[in-house]
Amino acid sequence: MFVTGPEVVKTVTNEDVNKEDLGGASVHTVKSGVAHGSAPNDVAILRSMRRLLDFLPSSNDKSTLPSKEITDPGDRLLPALEHLVPD
């Protein structure tokens, strides 16, 4: 996805670019961050999406969701987190 085509870029900037360079998967996954992943073909991306959806519960009914006892104290301090994001 891009605003203008390679021909316009060539006319305006005299730079040779292709459609992939202007708005392909690598632009959106590596540079702009609009997308989180890419795949070489439709089958691969569908498999990837199925794997992602496997992590989601099949229902939001609380009575059917798995639960796990919380053993970590809520007031536990973790000093390493103080330096996770730089000032």
Backbone as CSV, one residue per row, in Angstrom:
resi,resn,N_x,N_y,N_z,CA_x,CA_y,CA_z,C_x,C_y,C_z
1,MET,0.837,-1.159,0.000,0.000,0.000,0.000,0.895,1.238,0.000
2,PHE,0.680,2.112,-0.933,1.452,3.335,-1.001,0.598,4.437,-1.593
3,VAL,0.988,5.687,-1.368,0.211,6.836,-1.816,0.396,7.092,-3.305
4,THR,1.609,6.929,-3.776,1.897,7.192,-5.180,2.726,6.057,-5.759
5,GLY,2.807,5.987,-7.048,3.493,4.873,-7.682,4.938,5.147,-8.027
6,PRO,5.644,4.097,-8.469,7.053,4.217,-8.834,7.305,5.251,-9.939
7,GLU,6.342,5.396,-10.853,6.528,6.355,-11.947,6.576,7.791,-11.423
8,VAL,5.718,8.111,-10.464,5.698,9.460,-9.890,6.985,9.718,-9.111
9,VAL,7.434,8.733,-8.359,8.682,8.886,-7.604,9.838,9.126,-8.562
10,LYS,9.869,8.397,-9.666,10.925,8.573,-10.671,10.882,9.988,-11.248
11,THR,9.698,10.487,-11.538,9.553,11.826,-12.112,9.971,12.904,-11.123
12,VAL,9.564,12.766,-9.874,9.811,13.799,-8.878,11.233,13.754,-8.334
13,THR,11.729,12.567,-8.012,13.033,12.468,-7.347,14.131,11.876,-8.219
14,ASN,13.752,11.397,-9.414,14.690,10.730,-10.317,15.299,9.481,-9.668
15,GLU,14.534,8.867,-8.787,14.975,7.663,-8.080,14.172,6.467,-8.580
16,ASP,14.863,5.381,-8.874,14.192,4.156,-9.320,13.790,3.324,-8.105
17,VAL,12.491,3.140,-7.929,11.971,2.296,-6.868,10.893,1.388,-7.450
18,ASN,10.672,0.265,-6.780,9.604,-0.624,-7.233,8.458,-0.596,-6.227
19,LYS,7.383,-1.280,-6.549,6.205,-1.278,-5.688,6.505,-1.856,-4.306
20,GLU,7.339,-2.873,-4.253,7.706,-3.480,-2.970,8.429,-2.470,-2.080
21,ASP,9.324,-1.683,-2.670,10.055,-0.668,-1.903,9.137,0.426,-1.369
22,LEU,8.082,0.728,-2.094,7.170,1.795,-1.690,6.148,1.352,-0.647
23,GLY,5.699,0.134,-0.716,4.642,-0.261,0.213,4.477,-1.743,0.377
24,GLY,5.540,-2.496,0.215,5.466,-3.946,0.355,5.548,-4.388,1.805
25,ALA,5.576,-5.678,1.991,5.587,-6.258,3.338,6.793,-5.814,4.153
26,SER,7.957,-5.749,3.524,9.149,-5.375,4.293,9.071,-3.936,4.789
27,VAL,8.480,-3.058,4.012,8.326,-1.670,4.446,7.450,-1.605,5.694
28,HIS,6.354,-2.346,5.681,5.404,-2.253,6.783,5.794,-3.080,7.996
29,THR,6.603,-4.107,7.828,7.023,-4.906,8.984,8.340,-4.434,9.575
30,VAL,9.221,-3.886,8.749,10.543,-3.504,9.229,10.654,-2.003,9.510
31,LYS,10.142,-1.190,8.604,10.352,0.260,8.729,9.223,0.979,9.450
32,SER,7.993,0.839,8.975,6.900,1.639,9.543,6.294,1.017,10.793
33,GLY,6.364,-0.288,10.919,5.771,-0.955,12.069,4.264,-1.102,11.991
34,VAL,3.691,-0.878,10.828,2.247,-1.009,10.655,1.822,-2.468,10.785
35,ALA,2.662,-3.384,10.347,2.358,-4.814,10.420,3.400,-5.501,11.299
36,HIS,2.993,-6.594,11.922,3.887,-7.307,12.830,4.564,-8.502,12.203
37,GLY,4.135,-8.903,11.038,4.746,-10.064,10.413,4.373,-10.173,8.955
38,SER,5.137,-10.956,8.246,4.849,-11.206,6.834,5.155,-12.665,6.543
39,ALA,4.697,-13.112,5.406,4.910,-14.501,5.010,5.152,-14.544,3.504
40,PRO,5.816,-15.601,3.039,6.128,-15.680,1.611,4.915,-15.924,0.715
41,ASN,3.821,-16.467,1.292,2.640,-16.746,0.467,1.398,-16.830,1.352
42,ASP,0.241,-16.982,0.720,-1.030,-17.010,1.439,-1.145,-18.201,2.389
43,VAL,-0.680,-19.349,1.964,-0.777,-20.544,2.810,0.017,-20.342,4.096
44,ALA,1.209,-19.797,3.983,2.055,-19.580,5.160,1.428,-18.571,6.114
45,ILE,0.837,-17.512,5.587,0.243,-16.506,6.474,-1.008,-17.054,7.139
46,LEU,-1.790,-17.878,6.429,-2.963,-18.487,7.048,-2.558,-19.436,8.175
47,ARG,-1.492,-20.187,7.983,-0.995,-21.060,9.056,-0.553,-20.229,10.260
48,SER,0.104,-19.131,9.967,0.560,-18.243,11.031,-0.621,-17.656,11.799
49,MET,-1.661,-17.258,11.091,-2.844,-16.696,11.738,-3.567,-17.747,12.582
50,ARG,-3.622,-18.977,12.082,-4.248,-20.049,12.863,-3.481,-20.286,14.154
51,ARG,-2.167,-20.240,14.075,-1.337,-20.423,15.275,-1.600,-19.290,16.257
52,LEU,-1.693,-18.078,15.757,-1.974,-16.933,16.622,-3.340,-17.084,17.289
53,LEU,-4.344,-17.465,16.516,-5.694,-17.618,17.068,-5.774,-18.751,18.078
54,ASP,-4.883,-19.731,17.988,-4.854,-20.816,18.969,-4.560,-20.318,20.380
55,PHE,-3.927,-19.161,20.483,-3.609,-18.607,21.799,-4.814,-17.942,22.450
56,LEU,-5.843,-17.642,21.669,-7.024,-16.980,22.200,-8.032,-18.012,22.692
57,PRO,-8.752,-17.695,23.753,-9.769,-18.639,24.219,-10.919,-18.730,23.219
58,SER,-11.573,-19.878,23.167,-12.681,-20.060,22.233,-13.962,-19.423,22.753
59,SER,-13.960,-18.981,24.001,-15.142,-18.362,24.589,-14.701,-17.324,25.613
60,ASN,-15.528,-16.306,25.809,-15.221,-15.341,26.862,-16.105,-15.568,28.090
61,ASP,-16.779,-16.710,28.145,-17.593,-17.092,29.292,-16.648,-17.498,30.424
62,LYS,-16.655,-16.743,31.514,-15.704,-16.985,32.604,-15.794,-18.394,33.182
63,SER,-16.957,-19.008,33.096,-17.090,-20.349,33.661,-16.368,-21.399,32.817
64,THR,-16.066,-21.092,31.565,-15.389,-22.058,30.696,-13.897,-21.783,30.557
65,LEU,-13.435,-20.656,31.058,-12.021,-20.306,30.928,-11.177,-21.065,31.947
66,PRO,-9.988,-21.481,31.542,-9.105,-22.136,32.510,-8.611,-21.118,33.534
67,SER,-8.391,-21.547,34.732,-7.870,-20.648,35.751,-6.680,-21.298,36.437
68,LYS,-5.833,-20.464,36.959,-4.628,-20.945,37.628,-4.468,-20.147,38.918
69,GLU,-4.146,-20.834,39.974,-3.943,-20.183,41.257,-2.751,-19.233,41.160
70,ILE,-2.909,-18.035,41.689,-1.825,-17.044,41.676,-0.927,-17.302,42.873
71,THR,0.345,-17.537,42.602,1.292,-17.809,43.683,2.305,-16.687,43.856
72,ASP,2.338,-15.758,42.933,3.280,-14.648,42.984,2.648,-13.511,43.778
73,PRO,3.317,-13.018,44.829,2.722,-11.934,45.607,2.585,-10.659,44.763
74,GLY,1.469,-9.990,44.902,1.206,-8.784,44.115,2.104,-7.616,44.465
75,ASP,2.674,-7.580,45.653,3.539,-6.471,46.065,5.028,-6.800,45.916
76,ARG,5.344,-7.859,45.187,6.748,-8.249,44.986,7.467,-7.174,44.173
77,LEU,8.623,-6.750,44.634,9.418,-5.751,43.919,10.363,-6.446,42.943
78,LEU,10.550,-5.837,41.803,11.451,-6.369,40.794,12.342,-5.215,40.323
79,PRO,13.489,-5.013,40.989,14.343,-3.872,40.688,14.798,-3.790,39.227
80,ALA,14.922,-4.917,38.545,15.378,-4.912,37.149,14.426,-4.121,36.261
81,LEU,13.148,-4.043,36.642,12.182,-3.301,35.830,12.411,-1.791,35.870
82,GLU,13.134,-1.326,36.890,13.428,0.108,36.982,14.255,0.605,35.814
83,HIS,15.021,-0.290,35.175,15.927,0.126,34.095,15.497,-0.435,32.744
84,LEU,14.304,-0.967,32.688,13.801,-1.541,31.439,13.620,-0.477,30.359
85,VAL,13.066,0.660,30.729,12.867,1.781,29.798,13.831,2.875,30.194
86,PRO,14.681,3.309,29.257,15.654,4.353,29.606,14.975,5.692,29.886
87,ASP,15.644,6.520,30.657,15.126,7.875,30.974,15.089,8.757,29.754
